[in-house]
Amino acid sequence: MVGACRMVEIWGTARERGERYGAETAREIRIGVGHYLEQMKRSGLTETGLAELVEAYLPIIESFDAGHVEEMRAIAAGADVPMAHIVLLNARTELLKMAGNPVLREGLLAERGADGCTTIIVQPERAAEGALIHAHNWDWKATCAETCVVLRIRGEDGPDILTFTEAGGLARFGFNSAGIAITGNYLECERDYRRIGVPLALLRRKALQQSNYSEAFKAVYATPKSASNNLALSHAASGIVHDLECAPDETFVVEPANGLLVHANHWLNGIALTKLRETGVPDSPCTFWRQQRAERLLAPQDRIGIEDIRRVLLDQMGSPLAICVPPRPSAVTGMSATVASLIMRPEWGEMELAMMPALGGDYVRYTLAAQPASLRPQIADA
């Protein structure tokens, strides 16, 4: 069984946060970077080439949010690794594309998952306990299970943030003290990688830095991207939910129905389907299965509780191409799996996280509060 993620708390200015983060997670950062450097080397990208690409990319990132660059530089200093390694953790797919040669284009395709992620959001009126539930299964390299952390960020210039991420990343999935939550799924269309946009990990962090939901929505909706992605936003207090299916140059919105939103790895918006060509299904052939399977499991429940969500996220019918994927050989990632299963209740300030759930990883609760919540001790605290 895989152990629980470590909780790392950082605070202060961007520089202070980054230095604390890098020093605390230096081991995990080095392991994670090693995985991706090996993958990039197989595609022909050297350390020198990576450094050149990062230098070319930094002005674009800095124009999006200079604080992100400052924080990444501080993470590198704290972990005593090159800055290029930290940018690699936050923009690996975009960096591959910037190389602009056929070998690296093949490597770019290797960054796409052969499985996929599944998002479930239950609005308060459908939730058994009246609190919005935002849940997600993340499928990717099985080796990433040893390099992930839960990051509790005490910011001086915005809301506090609780995010699950690979060590060295600024964010992946999480929520903030304003009740805004975000998760992301892979999508693909024929418009991908025709231009260089903002790295998706930084876009998620930007959304979590907002105190106002509409500003988080704007950050996701309007920011230029290199490739397609599905980003699901929710707001705990209002129960507002939007799923944003993002092409590099255009964004389409999917609304929840009957208090529920489920999204796998194919386009759902009707207008998007008339304007774009779906190209990702061959890389994620179980996406339609996972979409319908999750919807059918939840449909009979008038009021959906946490146990219902856990049951869906852990479902292995159709294995290995199931909602919960056991470790399996993959030409794409070496070994693929559902690395993490995540359930968030932002109104309660809680996140439940199970690492490698197909191998029996237990859900562990993490809280945005400094001390574990004592009101709901039904699962382990961290």
Residue pairs with C-beta under 8 A, 6 or more apart in sequence:
1 356
1 359
1 360
1 361
1 362
2 145
2 146
2 355
2 356
2 359
2 361
3 355
4 353
4 355
4 361
4 362
4 364
4 380
4 382
5 148
5 149
5 150
5 164
5 340
5 353
5 355
5 364
5 366
5 382
6 25
6 149
6 150
7 149
7 150
7 152
7 366
7 382
8 21
8 24
8 25
8 149
8 150
8 151
8 152
9 151
9 152
9 153
9 154
9 370
10 16
10 17
10 18
10 20
10 21
10 24
10 151
10 152
10 153
10 154
11 17
11 20
11 153
11 154
11 155
11 156
12 20
12 154
12 156
13 156
14 67
14 68
14 70
14 71
14 74
15 70
15 71
15 73
15 74
16 74
17 71
17 74
17 153
17 155
18 70
18 71
18 72
18 73
18 74
18 75
18 76
18 77
18 78
19 74
19 75
19 77
19 78
20 78
21 71
21 74
21 75
21 78
21 151
21 168
22 29
22 74
22 75
22 76
22 77
22 78
22 79
22 80
22 81
22 86
22 168
23 78
23 79
24 78
25 79
25 149
25 167
25 168
26 78
26 79
26 80
26 81
28 146
28 147
28 148
28 149
28 166
28 167
28 168
29 75
29 79
29 81
29 85
29 86
29 89
29 147
29 167
29 168
30 79
30 81
31 146
31 147
32 89
32 144
32 147
32 166
32 167
32 168
33 81
33 85
33 88
33 89
33 168
35 141
35 143
35 144
35 147
36 88
36 89
36 92
37 47
37 50
37 85
37 88
39 107
39 110
40 50
40 88
40 92
40 96
40 107
42 107
43 96
43 103
43 104
43 106
43 107
43 110
44 99
44 101
44 103
44 104
44 107
45 53
45 95
45 96
45 99
45 104
45 107
47 84
49 99
50 84
50 88
50 95
51 82
51 84
53 84
53 95
53 98
53 99
54 83
54 84
54 87
54 88
54 95
56 98
57 87
57 91
57 94
57 95
57 98
57 196
58 69
58 87
60 196
60 197
60 198
61 68
61 69
61 87
61 91
61 198
61 199
61 202
62 68
62 69
64 198
64 202
64 206
64 223
65 202
65 206
67 157
68 170
68 202
68 205
68 206
71 170
72 83
72 86
72 87
72 90
72 170
73 83
73 86
75 86
75 168
76 82
76 83
76 85
76 86
79 86
79 168
85 168
86 168
87 95
88 95
89 166
89 167
89 168
89 169
89 201
90 168
90 169
90 170
90 199
90 201
90 202
91 199
91 201
91 202
92 111
93 108
93 111
93 200
93 226
93 227
94 196
94 197
94 199
94 226
94 227
96 104
96 107
96 108
96 111
97 104
97 105
97 108
97 193
97 196
97 226
98 196
99 107
108 193
110 332
112 186
112 188
112 280
112 283
112 332
113 139
113 140
113 186
113 283
113 284
113 332
113 333
113 336
114 283
114 284
114 330
114 331
114 332
114 333
114 336
115 139
115 284
115 286
115 321
115 325
115 330
115 336
115 338
116 139
116 185
116 186
116 264
116 265
116 284
116 286
116 287
116 290
117 136
117 137
117 138
117 139
117 183
117 184
117 185
117 186
117 264
117 265
118 136
118 137
118 185
118 262
118 263
118 264
118 290
118 291
118 294
118 313
118 323
119 135
119 136
119 183
119 185
119 230
119 232
119 243
119 261
119 262
119 263
119 264
120 133
120 134
120 135
120 136
120 260
120 261
120 262
120 294
120 298
120 309
120 312
120 313
121 132
121 133
121 134
121 135
121 232
121 234
121 241
121 243
121 256
121 260
121 261
122 132
122 133
122 135
122 259
122 260
122 304
122 309
123 132
123 239
123 241
123 256
123 259
123 260
123 261
124 130
124 131
124 132
124 239
124 259
125 239
125 259
126 258
126 259
126 260
126 302
126 303
126 304
127 133
127 259
127 303
127 304
127 305
128 303
128 304
128 305
128 306
128 308
129 305
129 306
131 236
131 345
131 347
131 348
132 234
132 235
132 236
132 239
132 241
132 345
132 346
132 347
133 304
133 306
133 309
133 343
133 344
133 345
134 175
134 181
134 183
134 232
134 234
134 343
134 344
134 345
134 346
135 309
135 313
135 341
135 342
135 343
135 344
136 173
136 183
136 232
136 341
136 342
137 313
137 323
137 324
137 338
137 340
137 341
137 342
137 357
138 172
138 173
138 338
138 339
138 340
138 341
138 342
139 325
139 336
139 337
139 338
139 339
140 333
140 336
140 337
140 339
141 333
141 334
141 335
141 336
141 339
142 327
142 333
142 334
142 335
142 336
142 337
142 339
142 356
143 334
143 335
144 166
144 339
145 337
145 339
145 340
145 355
145 356
147 166
147 167
148 164
148 165
148 166
148 167
148 339
148 340
148 355
149 164
149 165
149 166
149 167
150 162
150 163
150 164
150 351
150 353
150 366
150 382
151 161
151 162
151 163
151 164
151 165
151 171
151 174
152 160
152 161
152 162
152 366
152 368
153 160
153 161
153 162
153 163
154 160
155 161
155 209
157 209
158 176
158 209
158 210
158 211
159 176
159 177
159 178
159 180
159 208
159 209
159 210
159 211
160 176
160 177
160 368
161 171
161 174
161 175
161 176
161 177
161 205
161 208
161 209
161 368
162 174
162 175
162 176
162 349
162 351
162 366
162 367
162 368
163 171
163 172
163 173
163 174
163 175
163 204
163 205
163 208
164 172
164 173
164 174
164 340
164 342
164 351
164 353
165 171
165 172
165 173
165 174
165 201
166 172
169 201
170 201
170 202
170 205
171 201
171 202
171 204
171 205
171 208
172 184
172 201
172 204
173 182
173 183
173 184
173 204
173 342
173 344
174 181
174 182
174 204
174 208
174 344
174 351
175 181
175 182
175 208
175 236
175 344
175 346
175 351
175 368
176 208
176 209
176 210
176 211
176 346
176 368
177 349
177 368
178 210
178 211
178 212
178 213
179 235
179 236
179 237
179 346
179 347
180 207
180 208
180 210
180 213
180 216
180 233
180 234
180 235
180 236
180 346
181 233
181 234
181 235
181 236
181 344
181 346
182 204
182 207
182 208
182 216
182 220
182 231
182 232
182 233
182 234
183 231
183 232
183 342
184 200
184 204
184 229
184 230
184 231
184 232
185 229
185 230
185 231
185 232
185 263
185 264
185 265
186 228
186 229
186 230
186 265
186 280
186 284
187 228
187 229
187 230
187 245
187 246
187 265
187 266
187 267
187 280
188 227
188 228
188 278
188 279
188 280
188 283
189 228
189 247
189 267
189 276
189 277
189 278
189 279
189 280
190 276
190 277
190 279
191 228
191 247
191 248
191 249
191 276
192 226
192 227
192 228
192 247
192 248
192 279
193 226
193 227
193 248
194 248
195 224
195 226
195 248
195 249
196 226
197 223
197 224
197 225
197 226
197 227
197 248
198 223
198 224
198 225
199 226
200 225
200 227
200 229
203 219
203 220
203 223
203 225
203 231
204 231
206 216
206 219
206 223
207 216
207 219
207 220
207 231
207 233
208 216
210 216
210 219
213 233
213 235
213 238
213 240
216 233
217 233
217 242
217 244
220 231
220 233
220 244
220 246
220 251
221 244
221 246
221 251
222 251
224 248
224 249
225 246
225 247
225 248
226 248
227 248
228 245
228 246
228 247
228 248
228 280
229 246
230 243
230 244
230 245
230 246
230 263
230 265
231 243
231 244
231 246
232 241
232 242
232 243
232 244
232 261
232 263
233 241
233 242
233 243
233 244
234 240
234 241
234 242
234 346
235 241
236 345
236 346
236 347
237 347
241 255
241 256
241 261
242 253
242 254
242 255
243 253
243 254
243 255
243 256
243 261
243 263
243 268
244 251
244 252
244 253
244 254
245 251
245 252
245 253
245 254
245 267
245 268
245 269
245 272
246 252
247 272
247 276
250 275
252 267
252 269
252 271
252 272
253 269
254 261
254 263
254 268
254 269
255 261
260 295
260 298
260 304
262 291
262 294
262 295
262 298
263 291
264 284
264 286
264 287
264 288
264 290
264 291
264 294
265 280
265 281
265 284
265 287
265 290
266 278
266 280
266 281
266 284
266 287
266 288
266 291
267 273
267 276
267 278
280 287
281 287
281 288
283 332
285 321
286 318
286 321
286 322
289 318
289 321
289 322
290 322
290 323
293 315
293 317
293 318
293 322
293 323
294 312
294 315
294 323
297 308
297 311
297 312
297 315
298 304
298 308
298 312
301 308
306 343
306 345
306 352
309 343
310 341
310 343
310 363
312 323
313 323
313 324
313 341
313 343
313 357
314 323
314 324
314 341
314 357
314 358
315 322
315 323
315 324
316 322
316 323
316 324
316 326
316 358
317 323
319 325
319 326
320 326
320 328
323 338
324 338
324 341
324 357
324 358
325 336
325 337
325 338
325 358
326 337
326 338
326 358
326 359
327 335
327 336
327 337
327 356
327 358
327 359
328 335
328 336
328 337
329 335
329 336
330 336
337 356
337 358
337 359
338 356
338 357
338 358
339 355
339 356
340 353
340 354
340 355
340 356
340 357
341 353
341 354
341 357
341 361
341 363
342 351
342 352
342 353
343 351
343 352
343 353
343 363
344 350
344 351
344 352
345 351
348 373
348 375
348 376
349 367
349 368
349 369
349 373
350 365
350 366
350 367
350 368
350 373
350 376
351 365
351 366
351 367
352 363
352 364
352 365
352 366
352 379
353 363
353 364
353 366
354 361
354 362
354 363
354 364
355 361
362 379
362 380
363 379
363 380
364 379
364 380
364 381
364 382
365 372
365 373
365 376
365 379
365 380
365 381
365 382
366 381
366 382
367 373
367 381
372 381
372 382
373 381
